Amino acid sequence: MRTDLTTADLAGLVASAGVLTARGGRTSHAAVVARQLNKVCIVGCRDLVVIPGGRRGCRIGGLQFAEGDDLPLDGHSGNAYGGRLDVVVERPSRYLLVIRRWKVRQRERLASGG
């Protein structure tokens, strides 16, 4: 987490699972570099206050976080959550079945010369 991300933060970005910044937008340096590195990145979090003075922590709203605390980021919704979350991996079976049917139909058409 940073107020802003600069090029000097690249090593930390590479080592991190994600990035949270108080300033920035979708095309900011942090967002563009994070996408290139396939990292979750939430920028422009107005409620994020990075604690100054090398104390290595932050406040988000009324919650305080220290270095090493779990701070899961949801890049899809743009939400940050306090504490460890269970990760749920969903398989879009219904959609995969539709795609499989398309492939079968395409093979059948190619086999019949059409």
C-alpha positions as CSV (number, residue, x, y, z in Angstrom):
1,M,0.0,0.0,0.0
2,R,1.2,3.4,-0.9
3,T,-0.2,6.9,-1.2
4,D,1.3,6.9,-4.7
5,L,3.3,4.3,-6.5
6,T,6.6,5.3,-8.1
7,T,9.2,3.6,-10.2
8,A,11.2,3.2,-7.1
9,D,8.5,0.8,-5.8
10,L,8.9,-1.7,-8.6
11,A,10.7,-4.4,-6.6
12,G,8.0,-4.2,-3.9
13,L,5.3,-4.5,-6.6
14,V,6.9,-7.5,-8.1
15,A,7.2,-9.2,-4.7
16,S,3.6,-8.3,-3.7
17,A,0.3,-10.1,-4.4
18,G,-1.4,-6.8,-5.0
19,V,-1.3,-3.0,-4.7
20,L,-3.5,-0.5,-3.0
21,T,-2.9,3.2,-3.5
22,A,-4.7,6.3,-2.1
23,R,-4.3,8.2,-5.4
24,G,-4.4,7.3,-9.0
25,G,-6.8,6.2,-11.7
26,R,-7.2,3.4,-14.1
27,T,-4.4,4.7,-16.3
28,S,-2.0,5.7,-13.5
29,H,1.5,4.2,-13.3
30,A,0.5,1.8,-10.5
31,A,-2.5,0.5,-12.4
32,V,-0.7,0.0,-15.7
33,V,2.4,-1.6,-14.3
34,A,0.3,-3.9,-12.0
35,R,-1.8,-5.1,-15.0
36,Q,1.4,-5.9,-16.9
37,L,2.6,-7.9,-13.9
38,N,-0.8,-9.6,-13.5
39,K,-1.2,-8.2,-10.0
40,V,-4.4,-7.0,-8.4
41,C,-4.4,-3.3,-8.2
42,I,-6.8,-0.9,-6.5
43,V,-6.0,2.8,-7.0
44,G,-7.6,5.9,-5.8
45,C,-8.8,4.5,-2.5
46,R,-9.9,7.8,-0.9
47,D,-10.2,6.3,2.6
48,L,-6.6,4.9,2.6
49,V,-4.3,6.8,4.9
50,V,-0.7,5.5,4.9
51,I,0.8,6.1,8.3
52,P,3.8,8.4,8.1
53,G,7.1,8.0,9.9
54,G,8.2,4.6,8.8
55,R,5.7,2.8,11.1
56,R,4.6,0.7,8.1
57,G,0.9,0.6,8.3
58,C,-2.3,2.3,7.2
59,R,-5.8,3.2,8.1
60,I,-8.8,2.5,5.9
61,G,-11.9,4.1,7.3
62,G,-11.9,3.2,10.9
63,L,-9.7,0.1,10.6
64,Q,-5.9,0.1,11.3
65,F,-3.5,-2.3,9.5
66,A,0.1,-3.0,10.3
67,E,2.8,-4.5,8.0
68,G,2.1,-8.2,7.6
69,D,-1.7,-8.0,8.3
70,D,-3.9,-9.7,5.8
71,L,-5.6,-7.1,3.5
72,P,-7.4,-9.0,0.7
73,L,-8.1,-7.0,-2.4
74,D,-10.9,-7.6,-4.9
75,G,-9.8,-6.1,-8.2
76,H,-13.1,-6.8,-9.8
77,S,-15.2,-4.9,-7.3
78,G,-12.5,-2.5,-6.1
79,N,-13.0,-3.5,-2.5
80,A,-10.4,-4.1,0.2
81,Y,-11.2,-6.4,3.1
82,G,-9.7,-6.6,6.6
83,G,-8.6,-10.0,7.7
84,R,-8.1,-13.4,6.0
85,L,-10.8,-14.5,3.5
86,D,-11.6,-17.9,2.2
87,V,-11.0,-18.0,-1.5
88,V,-13.8,-19.6,-3.5
89,V,-12.9,-20.7,-7.0
90,E,-15.9,-21.1,-9.2
91,R,-15.9,-23.0,-12.4
92,P,-18.3,-21.6,-15.0
93,S,-19.6,-25.1,-15.9
94,R,-22.7,-23.9,-17.6
95,Y,-20.8,-21.7,-19.9
96,L,-18.1,-24.3,-20.6
97,L,-20.8,-26.7,-21.6
98,V,-22.1,-24.2,-24.2
99,I,-18.6,-23.7,-25.6
100,R,-18.1,-27.5,-25.8
101,R,-21.4,-27.8,-27.8
102,W,-20.2,-25.1,-30.2
103,K,-16.9,-27.0,-30.8
104,V,-18.8,-30.3,-31.4
105,R,-21.1,-28.5,-33.9
106,Q,-18.1,-26.9,-35.7
107,R,-16.4,-30.3,-36.0
108,E,-19.5,-31.9,-37.3
109,R,-19.9,-29.1,-39.9
110,L,-16.3,-29.5,-41.0
111,A,-16.6,-33.3,-41.2
112,S,-19.7,-33.0,-43.4
113,G,-17.9,-30.5,-45.7
114,G,-20.1,-27.6,-44.8
